[in-house]
Amino acid sequence: MMYDTMGQKVTLERIEEVPAESRVCHYDELDEPAKATLPALANDGTVTVDGAAAADFRDCDLVKYTDYYAISVQ
């Protein structure tokens, strides 16, 4: 699979309630590039990532890490 090598902005926002129709990815299901990015996202809210990490996050509406987080890739 090919990835865009340009940096892409990923935003993480902690949420209280999980909508039933959400696609939830759990931390342990993510590939290594995405796993390595989550601590910075949880602390900073927004980081620029490479294409491999961004592609993994695109499959999710929410990520279960220490809490549930809404995720967006731009």
C-alpha positions, 0 to 999 in steps of 0.5 A, a space after each residue: 500500500 502506498 502512502 502520501 509522504 506529505 505530513 498530515 494533521 491529525 486531531 484528537 479530542 477526548 469525548 464523554 459519550 460514544 455514538 452507537 454508529 461510530 467506528 472505534 479502533 482500540 490502541 492495540 489494533 493500530 499499526 506501530 506508526 499510529 501507536 507511536 503517535 497517540 501519546 503526543 496526540 493525547 497530550 497536544 491534541 494535534 500533531 502532524 504525522 506521516 502517511 502511514 500513521 494517517 492512513 491507520 487513523 482514517 479507518 476510525 471515527 474514535 480511538 480507545 486509548 486511555 479514554 475515548 477520543 474523536 479523531 480527524 485527519 486533514 
